[in-house]
Every structure is written in C-alpha cells, then in structure tokens.
C-alpha cells in the first residue's frame, strides 16, 4: 500500500514493520521515523489506528497482547468488507450461522 505521496520512509516499509512499532520492538530512531511518517500520511495513520485497536480488543478479551493470525485476518477482512460497502456493521455483527431467519409479518 502506498498513499502515492513521497515520504522519507516509504509506506510499505512502515506497514511491513507496523507490529514492531506497536510492540516497541525497534530502536528509538526507527520509532521516530515512523511517528514522522504517521504525521504526514493519513492512510498509514488509519492503518496504525486499526491495528492498535485490534491489539487492545484482543488484550481485553483474551488477556494477551498476542493476536492469533487467523483472528487478525478475520477482523481485518471484516473491516475491509465494511469499508467497501459489502457489509453493514450492525446487521453483519452476528455470524450468519447464528442469525435466525426473520418471519414476515402477516397482515389480516
């Protein structure tokens, strides 16, 4: 992904190392480069915010910072579908197998 604007640190580099940044597993100088990038690149800042939110949700629900790969993929896939307009968040919040069919009202 790239926003199309020139940056000192390329969008693909930022996104490739996003979890290292989130987990504070990179040198301070690298963190500073990423922070500068987020200040000037709203698409990467948005992606950072989503990943940060997923980590907080998993930590709250699972008691761990580790996000299982399959869970992360499902959540991010859902977010992408909602953004693309293929899902409505309120209607699709429940898994399809858990939804009950609606019975049409009978008019007399």
C-alpha atoms as an extended CHARMM CRD file, in Angstrom:
* protein
*
       108  EXT
         1         1  UNK       CA              0.0000000000        0.0000000000        0.0000000000  PROA      1               0.0000000000
         2         2  UNK       CA              1.1480000000        3.4960000000       -0.7270000000  PROA      2               0.0000000000
         3         3  UNK       CA             -0.7020000000        6.7710000000       -0.4510000000  PROA      3               0.0000000000
         4         4  UNK       CA              1.0540000000        7.9990000000       -3.5840000000  PROA      4               0.0000000000
         5         5  UNK       CA              2.8040000000       10.8720000000       -1.8370000000  PROA      5               0.0000000000
         6         6  UNK       CA              6.5810000000       10.9270000000       -1.4230000000  PROA      6               0.0000000000
         7         7  UNK       CA              7.7900000000       10.2960000000        2.1400000000  PROA      7               0.0000000000
         8         8  UNK       CA             11.2180000000        9.9180000000        3.6730000000  PROA      8               0.0000000000
         9         9  UNK       CA             10.0980000000        6.4940000000        4.9170000000  PROA      9               0.0000000000
        10        10  UNK       CA              8.0760000000        4.5510000000        2.3380000000  PROA      10              0.0000000000
        11        11  UNK       CA              4.5470000000        3.4310000000        3.2490000000  PROA      11              0.0000000000
        12        12  UNK       CA              5.3690000000       -0.2200000000        2.5120000000  PROA      12              0.0000000000
        13        13  UNK       CA              8.2780000000       -0.1340000000        4.9760000000  PROA      13              0.0000000000
        14        14  UNK       CA              6.0500000000        1.3600000000        7.6670000000  PROA      14              0.0000000000
        15        15  UNK       CA              3.3100000000       -1.2150000000        7.1350000000  PROA      15              0.0000000000
        16        16  UNK       CA              5.7860000000       -4.1130000000        6.9510000000  PROA      16              0.0000000000
        17        17  UNK       CA              7.1230000000       -3.1950000000       10.3940000000  PROA      17              0.0000000000
        18        18  UNK       CA              3.9170000000       -1.8860000000       11.9740000000  PROA      18              0.0000000000
        19        19  UNK       CA              3.7280000000       -4.5490000000       14.6870000000  PROA      19              0.0000000000
        20        20  UNK       CA              7.3370000000       -3.9620000000       15.6530000000  PROA      20              0.0000000000
        21        21  UNK       CA              6.4310000000       -0.3020000000       16.1260000000  PROA      21              0.0000000000
        22        22  UNK       CA              3.2600000000       -1.1370000000       18.0600000000  PROA      22              0.0000000000
        23        23  UNK       CA              5.1530000000       -3.5550000000       20.3030000000  PROA      23              0.0000000000
        24        24  UNK       CA              8.0520000000       -1.0940000000       20.7920000000  PROA      24              0.0000000000
        25        25  UNK       CA             10.4830000000       -3.6660000000       19.3940000000  PROA      25              0.0000000000
        26        26  UNK       CA             12.5170000000       -1.2550000000       17.2950000000  PROA      26              0.0000000000
        27        27  UNK       CA             15.2400000000        1.2930000000       18.0480000000  PROA      27              0.0000000000
        28        28  UNK       CA             14.1740000000        4.8000000000       19.0590000000  PROA      28              0.0000000000
        29        29  UNK       CA             15.4650000000        6.2610000000       15.7920000000  PROA      29              0.0000000000
        30        30  UNK       CA             13.2320000000        3.9310000000       13.7830000000  PROA      30              0.0000000000
        31        31  UNK       CA             10.2470000000        4.7690000000       16.0060000000  PROA      31              0.0000000000
        32        32  UNK       CA             10.8400000000        8.4550000000       15.3520000000  PROA      32              0.0000000000
        33        33  UNK       CA             10.8520000000        7.8380000000       11.5730000000  PROA      33              0.0000000000
        34        34  UNK       CA              7.5260000000        6.0390000000       11.8650000000  PROA      34              0.0000000000
        35        35  UNK       CA              5.9930000000        8.7790000000       14.0150000000  PROA      35              0.0000000000
        36        36  UNK       CA              7.0230000000       11.4050000000       11.4430000000  PROA      36              0.0000000000
        37        37  UNK       CA              5.5110000000        9.2390000000        8.7020000000  PROA      37              0.0000000000
        38        38  UNK       CA              2.1970000000        8.9230000000       10.5690000000  PROA      38              0.0000000000
        39        39  UNK       CA              2.0550000000       12.7150000000       10.9630000000  PROA      39              0.0000000000
        40        40  UNK       CA              2.1920000000       13.1900000000        7.2020000000  PROA      40              0.0000000000
        41        41  UNK       CA              0.4110000000       10.0800000000        5.8990000000  PROA      41              0.0000000000
        42        42  UNK       CA             -3.2340000000        9.6590000000        6.8790000000  PROA      42              0.0000000000
        43        43  UNK       CA             -3.7310000000        6.2060000000        5.2260000000  PROA      43              0.0000000000
        44        44  UNK       CA             -0.8490000000        4.7550000000        7.2540000000  PROA      44              0.0000000000
        45        45  UNK       CA             -2.0710000000        6.5400000000       10.3810000000  PROA      45              0.0000000000
        46        46  UNK       CA             -5.5010000000        4.9710000000        9.8700000000  PROA      46              0.0000000000
        47        47  UNK       CA             -3.9690000000        1.5050000000        9.4160000000  PROA      47              0.0000000000
        48        48  UNK       CA             -1.8940000000        2.0620000000       12.5670000000  PROA      48              0.0000000000
        49        49  UNK       CA             -5.0570000000        3.0200000000       14.4530000000  PROA      49              0.0000000000
        50        50  UNK       CA             -6.8830000000       -0.1140000000       13.2850000000  PROA      50              0.0000000000
        51        51  UNK       CA             -4.0330000000       -2.3960000000       14.2580000000  PROA      51              0.0000000000
        52        52  UNK       CA             -3.7350000000       -0.6700000000       17.6260000000  PROA      52              0.0000000000
        53        53  UNK       CA             -7.4820000000       -1.0980000000       18.2120000000  PROA      53              0.0000000000
        54        54  UNK       CA             -7.3320000000       -4.8060000000       17.3080000000  PROA      54              0.0000000000
        55        55  UNK       CA             -4.4640000000       -5.3450000000       19.7650000000  PROA      55              0.0000000000
        56        56  UNK       CA             -6.3870000000       -3.5710000000       22.5600000000  PROA      56              0.0000000000
        57        57  UNK       CA             -9.5290000000       -5.5770000000       21.8530000000  PROA      57              0.0000000000
        58        58  UNK       CA             -7.6420000000       -8.8780000000       21.8860000000  PROA      58              0.0000000000
        59        59  UNK       CA             -5.8540000000       -7.9350000000       25.0890000000  PROA      59              0.0000000000
        60        60  UNK       CA             -9.1390000000       -7.0220000000       26.7550000000  PROA      60              0.0000000000
        61        61  UNK       CA            -10.9670000000      -10.1400000000       25.5500000000  PROA      61              0.0000000000
        62        62  UNK       CA             -8.1680000000      -12.6960000000       25.6570000000  PROA      62              0.0000000000
        63        63  UNK       CA             -5.8960000000      -11.3050000000       28.3620000000  PROA      63              0.0000000000
        64        64  UNK       CA             -2.9250000000      -11.2700000000       25.9870000000  PROA      64              0.0000000000
        65        65  UNK       CA             -1.2650000000       -8.8770000000       23.5450000000  PROA      65              0.0000000000
        66        66  UNK       CA             -0.7030000000      -11.7010000000       21.0660000000  PROA      66              0.0000000000
        67        67  UNK       CA             -3.2270000000      -11.6070000000       18.2410000000  PROA      67              0.0000000000
        68        68  UNK       CA             -3.7880000000      -15.0480000000       16.7040000000  PROA      68              0.0000000000
        69        69  UNK       CA             -3.0670000000      -14.7930000000       12.9730000000  PROA      69              0.0000000000
        70        70  UNK       CA             -6.4180000000      -16.2320000000       11.9220000000  PROA      70              0.0000000000
        71        71  UNK       CA             -8.3520000000      -13.8880000000       14.2420000000  PROA      71              0.0000000000
        72        72  UNK       CA             -6.4700000000      -10.8510000000       12.9810000000  PROA      72              0.0000000000
        73        73  UNK       CA             -7.1200000000      -11.8830000000        9.3750000000  PROA      73              0.0000000000
        74        74  UNK       CA            -10.8500000000      -12.3410000000       10.0410000000  PROA      74              0.0000000000
        75        75  UNK       CA            -11.2070000000       -8.9990000000       11.8200000000  PROA      75              0.0000000000
        76        76  UNK       CA             -9.2610000000       -7.0990000000        9.1780000000  PROA      76              0.0000000000
        77        77  UNK       CA            -11.2190000000       -8.8610000000        6.4090000000  PROA      77              0.0000000000
        78        78  UNK       CA            -14.4820000000       -7.7880000000        8.0500000000  PROA      78              0.0000000000
        79        79  UNK       CA            -13.2590000000       -4.1980000000        8.3320000000  PROA      79              0.0000000000
        80        80  UNK       CA            -12.2690000000       -4.1970000000        4.6490000000  PROA      80              0.0000000000
        81        81  UNK       CA            -15.6890000000       -5.5310000000        3.6210000000  PROA      81              0.0000000000
        82        82  UNK       CA            -17.4800000000       -2.9140000000        5.7150000000  PROA      82              0.0000000000
        83        83  UNK       CA            -15.3420000000       -0.1400000000        4.2270000000  PROA      83              0.0000000000
        84        84  UNK       CA            -16.0480000000       -1.3880000000        0.7140000000  PROA      84              0.0000000000
        85        85  UNK       CA            -19.7760000000       -1.2730000000        1.4600000000  PROA      85              0.0000000000
        86        86  UNK       CA            -20.2970000000       -5.0220000000        1.1730000000  PROA      86              0.0000000000
        87        87  UNK       CA            -21.3660000000       -5.4100000000        4.8100000000  PROA      87              0.0000000000
        88        88  UNK       CA            -23.4440000000       -3.2740000000        7.1100000000  PROA      88              0.0000000000
        89        89  UNK       CA            -21.7910000000       -3.3260000000       10.5710000000  PROA      89              0.0000000000
        90        90  UNK       CA            -24.9930000000       -3.6240000000       12.6230000000  PROA      90              0.0000000000
        91        91  UNK       CA            -26.5970000000       -6.3360000000       10.5020000000  PROA      91              0.0000000000
        92        92  UNK       CA            -23.4870000000       -8.4260000000        9.9890000000  PROA      92              0.0000000000
        93        93  UNK       CA            -22.1230000000       -8.2720000000       13.5310000000  PROA      93              0.0000000000
        94        94  UNK       CA            -23.5030000000      -11.7620000000       14.2290000000  PROA      94              0.0000000000
        95        95  UNK       CA            -22.0920000000      -14.7210000000       12.3430000000  PROA      95              0.0000000000
        96        96  UNK       CA            -24.5110000000      -15.8880000000        9.6250000000  PROA      96              0.0000000000
        97        97  UNK       CA            -24.9400000000      -19.3200000000       11.2200000000  PROA      97              0.0000000000
        98        98  UNK       CA            -26.0520000000      -17.6410000000       14.4530000000  PROA      98              0.0000000000
        99        99  UNK       CA            -28.6720000000      -15.4590000000       12.7950000000  PROA      99              0.0000000000
       100       100  UNK       CA            -32.2690000000      -16.5720000000       12.8240000000  PROA      100             0.0000000000
       101       101  UNK       CA            -34.4430000000      -16.0650000000        9.7380000000  PROA      101             0.0000000000
       102       102  UNK       CA            -36.9890000000      -13.3060000000       10.0190000000  PROA      102             0.0000000000
       103       103  UNK       CA            -40.6200000000      -14.3300000000        9.6240000000  PROA      103             0.0000000000
       104       104  UNK       CA            -42.5990000000      -11.8080000000        7.5520000000  PROA      104             0.0000000000
       105       105  UNK       CA            -45.4600000000      -10.1350000000        9.3510000000  PROA      105             0.0000000000
       106       106  UNK       CA            -48.8680000000      -11.4340000000        8.3280000000  PROA      106             0.0000000000
       107       107  UNK       CA            -51.3900000000       -8.7470000000        7.5200000000  PROA      107             0.0000000000
       108       108  UNK       CA            -55.0560000000       -9.5110000000        8.1340000000  PROA      108             0.0000000000
